[in-house]
Amino acid sequence: MPAHSAQPDQPGTPSPQTRRGAAPSTAGVYLSPRMWLLPLLVLLLLGGAGTALYIGGLGSPGNHLKHFPVAVVNQDSGTQTPAGSENLGQNITDEMVKGFSSNDEIDLRVLSWEEAQEQMGKGQIHGAVVIPESFSANATALVSGSLSDTQVTRPDITVYTNPLAGPLASSLATSALDPAVEQANKALGEQLTASAREAQGQAQAELQGELARLGADLPPQLQQQVAPKVDGTSSDLLAEPISVTRDVYNPPPEGAALGMGAFFYSVLLMVVGLSGTVAIHFLVDARLGVAPVELGPRFSLGPPLQPARWKTYLLKWGLVVLGGLPTAGLMMWVASAVGMPIPNGGWFFLTTWLSIVTVSAVTMALITLFGSAGMILSLIYVVFMGLPAASGVVPLEALPGFFTFIARGEPLYQMTMANRAVLYFNADADAGVQSGVIGMLVIMVIAVALAMIFAAVYDRMFGYRALRAAAPA
């Protein structure tokens, strides 16, 4: 590639001023609005759009919940009481279903434990309330135990979270499920307290009847002392009978950034794909004689070849497609070397390479369609719109409707889904590998098709690219 420095005009060669007319003064160029207004507008556009999209999308996840998936698992086998068969776990399940059905914020799924494990293992639900088999038996035993010295076991409920589906999603799941569990605790406490009072009255009546049958005449004060009754400690236990345990289902492995590792890696792939594409765009243009590339105090510019625009697109993107193969391998090796666990290496290589290539196809297509402005549009579309919609920080069900609408068309969303499924959910197709890979391929095909079509139209309507001198200020 020949390198050139700025040289004075040769004798006999018309100067640029002669070709274009009198050039403005240096001071006039620097003070011209064309010099400072457009850069200022670019900064304002990026700053305003980035803040509105990124902060606006992620600022208040709890206010945008819609169909947020959690589950309730009732394993309670029920128990027999004097009033008949009782299944308190089913009562709690029915109340939770009724409570969450009043709006569309929470998608409460009534599942078996096997179904809940399967869906948590695929990242399809963010939390689950599990009611054990002995729940009713332990709860009703509190009533009889409160009137005697019998040792009893409190009924327990376990609330599982799923941080591999997203740490913030686990927090949102806990925030959604805890009030329902507290309400169930209060309702069951009122029911058991009422039953204990009824049992206490029956026990006292039976004692008085037995004393009357035996002809015993005990003073009223002594009768109160020997009569079964619920003391203060038992009363407090009956008021809040449920023991709630919070546990993590399938904790993130070491090196997984608490479940955020797949998202961080996808963001890195986005940066590599976008910045690498822009760099290749300038380097290839310099070789084609379209625009110079500065190398310190010098610039490089090849002979003006002026190829068809569609050929230029395929050349630039093809370099990324080929260069992405060793790049993907290197990134995986470095990630593993610094402690990131990488199971399913073959699948992970595919999703890593495909992520880089997809971002490049979109970025290069926008540059092909809009020229230099395509780089700014790439930042807005791929980065500012993609980061909130990726669901790596805030789950899709907690984002404003705009991001839910655009998510499937965002490369970063599809990249995050595919990489997360490979890293954390055993490359299960239903966990996001299938949808992520297909989504990236669809986005890639659309980007390449649009670039090819518009490039051919541009070449036919306006001819191949040529220098357009800037007009005087």
C-alpha positions as CSV (number, residue, x, y, z in Angstrom):
1,M,0.0,0.0,0.0
2,P,1.7,3.2,-1.0
3,A,2.1,5.9,1.6
4,H,1.8,9.6,0.9
5,S,2.5,12.8,2.8
6,A,0.8,16.0,1.9
7,Q,2.9,17.6,-0.9
8,P,2.8,21.1,-2.5
9,D,1.3,21.4,-5.9
10,Q,3.8,20.8,-8.8
11,P,4.5,23.6,-11.2
12,G,2.0,23.6,-14.0
13,T,-0.6,21.6,-12.1
14,P,-3.8,23.5,-11.4
15,S,-4.2,24.1,-7.7
16,P,-7.3,22.9,-5.8
17,Q,-8.2,26.6,-5.4
18,T,-8.0,27.0,-9.2
19,R,-10.2,24.0,-9.8
20,R,-12.8,24.9,-7.2
21,G,-12.5,28.6,-7.1
22,A,-11.1,30.8,-4.3
23,A,-10.8,28.8,-1.1
24,P,-12.0,30.3,2.2
25,S,-9.5,31.5,4.7
26,T,-8.3,29.2,7.4
27,A,-10.1,31.2,10.1
28,G,-13.3,31.0,8.0
29,V,-13.1,27.3,7.9
30,Y,-12.6,26.9,11.6
31,L,-15.4,29.3,12.4
32,S,-17.8,28.0,9.9
33,P,-20.9,26.3,11.5
34,R,-20.1,23.3,9.2
35,M,-17.0,22.7,11.3
36,W,-18.6,22.6,14.7
37,L,-22.4,22.3,14.3
38,L,-22.5,18.7,12.9
39,P,-20.1,17.2,15.5
40,L,-22.1,18.9,18.2
41,L,-25.3,17.5,16.8
42,V,-23.8,14.0,16.7
43,L,-22.7,14.2,20.3
44,L,-26.2,15.4,21.3
45,L,-27.8,12.6,19.4
46,L,-25.7,9.9,20.9
47,G,-25.9,11.3,24.4
48,G,-29.7,11.9,24.3
49,A,-30.5,8.6,22.5
50,G,-28.2,6.6,24.7
51,T,-29.6,8.0,27.9
52,A,-33.2,7.6,26.8
53,L,-32.8,4.1,25.6
54,Y,-30.4,2.6,28.2
55,I,-31.5,4.4,31.4
56,G,-35.1,4.5,30.3
57,G,-35.1,0.8,29.5
58,L,-33.4,-0.4,32.6
59,G,-34.3,2.2,35.2
60,S,-37.5,0.8,36.7
61,P,-37.8,-2.9,36.0
62,G,-40.4,-3.5,38.8
63,N,-42.8,-1.1,37.2
64,H,-42.8,-2.9,33.9
65,L,-43.5,-6.5,34.9
66,K,-45.6,-8.4,32.4
67,H,-46.1,-12.2,32.3
68,F,-43.1,-12.6,34.6
69,P,-42.7,-16.5,34.8
70,V,-42.7,-18.1,38.3
71,A,-44.2,-21.3,39.6
72,V,-45.9,-22.9,42.6
73,V,-45.4,-26.6,43.3
74,N,-47.8,-28.3,45.7
75,Q,-46.5,-31.6,46.9
76,D,-48.8,-31.7,49.9
77,S,-50.5,-35.0,50.4
78,G,-53.1,-33.6,52.8
79,T,-54.2,-34.9,56.2
80,Q,-57.3,-36.1,58.0
81,T,-59.0,-33.8,60.6
82,P,-62.2,-34.2,62.7
83,A,-63.9,-32.1,60.0
84,G,-62.7,-34.4,57.2
85,S,-59.9,-34.4,54.7
86,E,-57.8,-31.2,54.5
87,N,-55.1,-30.1,52.0
88,L,-53.8,-26.8,53.1
89,G,-51.1,-26.7,50.4
90,Q,-53.8,-26.8,47.8
91,N,-55.6,-23.9,49.6
92,I,-52.4,-21.8,49.4
93,T,-51.9,-22.7,45.7
94,D,-55.5,-21.7,44.9
95,E,-55.1,-18.4,46.7
96,M,-51.9,-17.6,44.9
97,V,-53.4,-18.4,41.6
98,K,-56.4,-16.2,42.4
99,G,-54.2,-13.3,43.6
100,F,-51.9,-13.3,40.6
101,S,-54.7,-13.6,38.1
102,S,-56.0,-10.2,39.0
103,N,-53.4,-8.7,36.6
104,D,-50.9,-9.7,33.9
105,E,-47.7,-8.9,35.8
106,I,-47.0,-12.4,37.0
107,D,-47.3,-15.6,35.0
108,L,-47.8,-18.1,37.8
109,R,-47.5,-21.7,36.6
110,V,-48.9,-24.5,38.7
111,L,-46.3,-27.3,38.1
112,S,-45.1,-30.6,39.4
113,W,-41.6,-30.6,41.0
114,E,-40.3,-32.4,37.9
115,E,-41.8,-29.8,35.6
116,A,-40.4,-27.0,37.7
117,Q,-36.9,-28.5,37.7
118,E,-37.0,-28.9,33.9
119,Q,-38.2,-25.3,33.4
120,M,-35.7,-23.8,35.9
121,G,-33.0,-26.0,34.2
122,K,-33.8,-24.2,30.9
123,G,-34.1,-20.7,32.3
124,Q,-37.8,-20.6,31.5
125,I,-39.0,-19.6,35.0
126,H,-37.2,-17.3,37.5
127,G,-38.5,-18.8,40.8
128,A,-40.7,-21.3,42.4
129,V,-42.6,-21.8,45.7
130,V,-42.5,-25.5,46.8
131,I,-44.9,-26.8,49.4
132,P,-43.7,-30.2,50.8
133,E,-45.7,-33.4,51.2
134,S,-46.1,-33.1,55.0
135,F,-47.3,-29.5,55.0
136,S,-50.9,-30.2,56.1
137,A,-50.0,-32.8,58.6
138,N,-47.4,-30.5,60.3
139,A,-49.8,-27.5,60.2
140,T,-52.7,-29.3,61.8
141,A,-50.3,-30.9,64.4
142,L,-49.6,-27.4,65.6
143,V,-53.2,-27.1,66.9
144,S,-53.0,-30.2,69.1
145,G,-49.4,-29.4,70.0
146,S,-50.4,-26.0,71.3
147,L,-52.7,-27.7,73.9
148,S,-50.0,-30.1,75.1
149,D,-46.3,-30.6,75.5
150,T,-46.1,-32.7,72.3
151,Q,-43.1,-31.8,70.1
152,V,-44.3,-30.5,66.7
153,T,-42.7,-29.5,63.5
154,R,-43.6,-26.2,61.8
155,P,-44.9,-26.5,58.2
156,D,-42.3,-25.2,55.8
157,I,-42.3,-23.7,52.4
158,T,-39.2,-23.3,50.2
159,V,-38.8,-20.4,47.8
160,Y,-36.3,-21.2,45.0
161,T,-34.6,-18.6,42.8
162,N,-32.8,-19.2,39.5
163,P,-29.8,-16.8,39.2
164,L,-28.5,-18.5,36.0
165,A,-31.6,-17.0,34.3
166,G,-30.4,-13.6,35.6
167,P,-29.5,-12.3,39.0
168,L,-31.9,-9.4,38.8
169,A,-34.6,-11.8,37.7
170,S,-34.1,-13.8,40.9
171,S,-34.5,-10.6,42.9
172,L,-37.7,-9.7,41.0
173,A,-39.0,-13.3,41.6
174,T,-38.4,-13.0,45.3
175,S,-40.1,-9.6,45.4
176,A,-43.1,-11.1,43.6
177,L,-43.3,-14.3,45.6
178,D,-42.5,-13.1,49.1
179,P,-45.8,-11.1,49.6
180,A,-47.8,-14.1,48.4
181,V,-46.0,-16.4,50.9
182,E,-46.5,-13.8,53.7
183,Q,-50.2,-13.6,52.9
184,A,-50.5,-17.4,52.9
185,N,-48.7,-17.4,56.3
186,K,-51.1,-14.8,57.7
187,A,-54.2,-16.6,56.4
188,L,-53.1,-20.0,57.6
189,G,-52.2,-18.4,61.0
190,E,-55.7,-17.1,61.3
191,Q,-57.2,-20.5,60.4
192,L,-55.0,-22.4,62.9
193,T,-55.6,-19.9,65.7
194,A,-59.4,-20.2,65.2
195,S,-59.1,-24.0,65.2
196,A,-56.9,-23.9,68.4
197,R,-59.4,-21.7,70.2
198,E,-62.2,-24.1,69.2
199,A,-60.1,-27.1,70.3
200,Q,-59.3,-25.3,73.6
201,G,-63.0,-24.7,74.3
202,Q,-63.8,-28.4,73.5
203,A,-61.0,-29.6,75.7
204,Q,-62.2,-27.4,78.6
205,A,-65.8,-28.6,78.2
206,E,-64.6,-32.2,78.1
207,L,-62.6,-31.6,81.3
208,Q,-65.6,-30.1,83.1
209,G,-67.8,-33.0,82.0
210,E,-65.3,-35.6,83.2
211,L,-65.0,-33.8,86.6
212,A,-68.7,-33.7,86.9
213,R,-68.9,-37.4,86.1
214,L,-66.4,-38.2,88.7
215,G,-68.1,-35.9,91.2
216,A,-64.9,-33.9,91.7
217,D,-65.5,-30.4,93.0
218,L,-62.4,-28.4,92.1
219,P,-62.2,-24.7,92.8
220,P,-62.6,-22.6,89.6
221,Q,-59.0,-21.3,89.9
222,L,-57.6,-24.8,90.0
223,Q,-59.9,-25.8,87.1
224,Q,-58.3,-23.1,85.0
225,Q,-54.8,-24.2,85.9
226,V,-55.4,-27.8,84.8
227,A,-57.6,-27.1,81.8
228,P,-55.8,-27.3,78.4
229,K,-55.2,-23.9,76.9
230,V,-53.0,-22.1,74.4
231,D,-50.2,-20.2,76.0
232,G,-48.5,-17.1,74.7
233,T,-45.6,-18.9,72.9
234,S,-48.0,-21.3,71.2
235,S,-50.3,-18.4,70.2
236,D,-47.3,-16.6,68.5
237,L,-46.4,-19.8,66.7
238,L,-50.0,-20.3,65.5
239,A,-50.2,-16.7,64.2
240,E,-47.2,-17.2,61.9
241,P,-46.9,-21.0,61.5
242,I,-45.0,-21.3,58.2
243,S,-41.2,-21.6,58.2
244,V,-40.0,-20.0,54.9
245,T,-36.7,-21.2,53.5
246,R,-35.0,-19.4,50.6
247,D,-32.7,-21.4,48.4
248,V,-30.9,-21.1,45.1
249,Y,-31.6,-23.7,42.4
250,N,-28.5,-24.6,40.6
251,P,-26.1,-21.9,41.9
252,P,-23.8,-20.2,39.3
253,P,-20.4,-21.9,38.9
254,E,-17.2,-20.2,39.9
255,G,-16.1,-17.8,37.2
256,A,-19.7,-17.2,35.9
257,A,-19.9,-13.6,37.3
258,L,-22.9,-14.6,39.5
259,G,-24.8,-15.7,36.4
260,M,-24.0,-12.5,34.4
261,G,-21.0,-14.1,32.6
262,A,-22.9,-15.1,29.4
263,F,-24.2,-11.5,29.1
264,F,-20.8,-9.9,29.6
265,Y,-19.2,-12.3,27.1
266,S,-22.0,-11.4,24.6
267,V,-21.3,-7.7,25.1
268,L,-17.7,-8.3,24.4
269,L,-18.6,-10.1,21.2
270,M,-20.7,-7.2,20.2
271,V,-17.9,-4.7,20.8
272,V,-15.4,-6.9,18.8
273,G,-17.9,-7.4,16.0
274,L,-18.8,-3.7,15.7
275,S,-15.3,-2.1,16.3
276,G,-13.6,-4.7,14.1
277,T,-16.0,-4.1,11.3
278,V,-15.5,-0.3,11.4
279,A,-11.7,-0.9,11.4
280,I,-11.9,-3.2,8.5
281,H,-14.2,-0.8,6.7
282,F,-11.5,2.0,6.8
283,L,-8.6,-0.3,6.0
284,V,-10.3,-1.8,3.0
285,D,-11.4,1.7,1.8
286,A,-7.8,2.9,2.0
287,R,-6.7,-0.1,-0.2
288,L,-9.4,0.7,-2.7
289,G,-8.5,4.3,-2.9
290,V,-11.7,5.5,-1.4
291,A,-10.5,7.2,1.8
292,P,-7.1,7.6,3.4
293,V,-6.1,5.9,6.7
294,E,-3.8,8.0,8.9
295,L,-0.7,6.3,10.3
296,G,0.7,8.8,12.8
297,P,1.8,11.9,10.8
298,R,1.3,10.2,7.5
299,F,-1.7,8.7,5.6
300,S,-2.0,5.7,3.3
301,L,-4.2,5.6,0.2
302,G,-4.2,3.0,-2.5
303,P,-5.0,3.6,-6.2
304,P,-8.7,4.4,-6.8
305,L,-10.2,1.1,-8.0
306,Q,-13.9,2.1,-7.5
307,P,-15.4,-1.5,-7.3
308,A,-19.1,-2.0,-7.2
309,R,-20.6,-1.2,-3.8
310,W,-22.0,-4.7,-3.4
311,K,-18.6,-6.2,-4.1
312,T,-17.1,-3.9,-1.4
313,Y,-19.7,-5.1,1.1
314,L,-18.9,-8.8,0.4
315,L,-15.2,-8.2,0.6
316,K,-15.3,-6.4,3.9
317,W,-17.9,-8.7,5.5
318,G,-16.1,-11.7,4.1
319,L,-12.9,-10.7,5.9
320,V,-14.9,-10.7,9.2
321,V,-16.4,-14.0,8.4
322,L,-13.0,-15.6,7.8
323,G,-11.2,-13.6,10.5
324,G,-13.9,-14.4,13.0
325,L,-13.0,-18.1,13.0
326,P,-9.5,-17.7,14.7
327,T,-10.8,-14.7,16.7
328,A,-13.6,-16.9,18.2
329,G,-11.0,-19.6,19.1
330,L,-8.7,-17.1,20.6
331,M,-11.4,-15.5,22.7
332,M,-12.6,-18.8,24.0
333,W,-9.0,-19.8,24.9
334,V,-8.4,-16.5,26.8
335,A,-11.7,-16.7,28.6
336,S,-10.9,-20.2,29.7
337,A,-7.5,-19.1,30.8
338,V,-8.8,-16.4,33.1
339,G,-11.3,-18.8,34.8
340,M,-14.5,-18.7,32.8
341,P,-16.0,-22.2,32.7
342,I,-16.7,-23.3,29.1
343,P,-18.8,-26.5,28.7
344,N,-20.0,-27.6,25.3
345,G,-17.0,-26.1,23.5
346,G,-18.2,-26.9,20.0
347,W,-21.5,-25.2,20.4
348,F,-19.8,-22.3,22.2
349,F,-17.4,-21.8,19.3
350,L,-20.4,-21.7,16.9
351,T,-22.3,-19.1,18.9
352,T,-19.2,-17.0,19.5
353,W,-18.3,-16.9,15.8
354,L,-21.9,-16.4,14.7
355,S,-22.3,-13.5,17.2
356,I,-19.3,-11.7,15.7
357,V,-20.4,-12.3,12.1
358,T,-24.0,-11.2,12.8
359,V,-23.0,-7.9,14.4
360,S,-20.6,-7.3,11.5
361,A,-23.3,-8.0,8.9
362,V,-25.6,-5.5,10.5
363,T,-23.0,-2.8,11.0
364,M,-21.6,-3.2,7.5
365,A,-25.1,-3.1,6.1
366,L,-25.9,0.2,7.8
367,I,-22.6,1.7,6.6
368,T,-23.4,0.5,3.1
369,L,-26.9,2.0,3.2
370,F,-26.1,5.3,5.0
371,G,-22.3,5.8,4.5
372,S,-20.4,7.2,7.5
373,A,-23.7,7.9,9.2
374,G,-24.2,4.2,9.4
375,M,-21.6,4.0,12.1
376,I,-23.7,6.3,14.3
377,L,-26.8,4.3,13.5
378,S,-25.0,1.1,14.4
379,L,-24.2,2.5,17.8
380,I,-27.9,3.4,18.3
381,Y,-29.3,0.1,17.0
382,V,-26.7,-2.4,18.0
383,V,-25.6,-0.9,21.3
384,F,-28.1,1.6,22.8
385,M,-31.1,-0.4,21.8
386,G,-29.5,-3.7,22.1
387,L,-28.1,-3.5,25.7
388,P,-31.5,-3.0,27.4
389,A,-33.3,-5.5,25.1
390,A,-30.6,-8.2,25.6
391,S,-32.3,-9.3,28.9
392,G,-28.9,-9.9,30.3
393,V,-29.4,-7.3,33.1
394,V,-33.2,-7.0,33.3
395,P,-35.3,-9.9,32.1
396,L,-37.5,-9.3,29.0
397,E,-40.6,-9.6,31.1
398,A,-39.6,-6.5,33.2
399,L,-38.7,-4.2,30.3
400,P,-40.9,-1.5,28.8
401,G,-43.0,-2.7,25.9
402,F,-40.8,-1.0,23.3
403,F,-37.9,-3.2,24.2
404,T,-40.0,-6.3,24.3
405,F,-41.2,-5.5,20.8
406,I,-37.7,-5.0,19.3
407,A,-35.8,-7.6,21.3
408,R,-36.1,-10.4,18.7
409,G,-34.6,-8.1,16.1
410,E,-31.6,-7.2,18.2
411,P,-28.4,-9.1,17.6
412,L,-27.4,-8.8,21.3
413,Y,-30.6,-10.4,22.5
414,Q,-30.2,-13.5,20.3
415,M,-26.5,-13.7,21.2
416,T,-27.2,-13.6,24.9
417,M,-29.9,-16.2,24.7
418,A,-27.7,-18.6,22.7
419,N,-24.5,-18.1,24.8
420,R,-26.4,-18.4,28.1
421,A,-28.0,-21.6,27.0
422,V,-24.6,-23.1,26.0
423,L,-22.8,-22.0,29.1
424,Y,-25.4,-22.6,31.8
425,F,-28.2,-24.9,30.4
426,N,-26.2,-27.7,28.8
427,A,-26.8,-26.3,25.2
428,D,-30.4,-27.3,25.4
429,A,-32.3,-26.3,22.3
430,D,-35.4,-25.1,24.3
431,A,-33.2,-23.1,26.6
432,G,-32.2,-20.6,23.9
433,V,-29.7,-22.3,21.6
434,Q,-32.2,-23.0,18.8
435,S,-34.0,-19.6,19.0
436,G,-30.7,-17.7,19.4
437,V,-28.9,-19.4,16.4
438,I,-32.0,-19.1,14.2
439,G,-32.5,-15.5,15.3
440,M,-28.9,-14.5,14.4
441,L,-29.2,-16.2,11.0
442,V,-32.4,-14.4,10.2
443,I,-30.9,-11.0,11.2
444,M,-27.8,-11.8,9.2
445,V,-29.7,-12.8,6.1
446,I,-31.9,-9.6,6.3
447,A,-28.9,-7.4,6.7
448,V,-26.9,-9.0,3.8
449,A,-30.0,-8.9,1.5
450,L,-30.7,-5.2,2.2
451,A,-27.1,-4.3,1.7
452,M,-26.9,-6.2,-1.6
453,I,-30.2,-4.7,-2.9
454,F,-29.4,-1.1,-1.9
455,A,-25.8,-1.3,-3.1
456,A,-27.0,-2.5,-6.5
457,V,-29.6,0.3,-6.6
458,Y,-27.0,2.9,-5.6
459,D,-24.5,1.8,-8.3
460,R,-27.2,1.8,-10.9
461,M,-28.7,5.2,-10.0
462,F,-25.7,7.2,-8.9
463,G,-22.7,5.3,-10.3
464,Y,-19.7,4.1,-8.4
465,R,-18.3,6.1,-5.5
466,A,-16.4,9.2,-6.4
467,L,-14.9,12.1,-4.6
468,R,-17.3,14.9,-3.8
469,A,-15.5,18.1,-2.9
470,A,-16.8,20.1,0.0
471,A,-18.5,23.3,-1.0
472,P,-17.0,26.5,0.4
473,A,-18.5,27.7,3.6
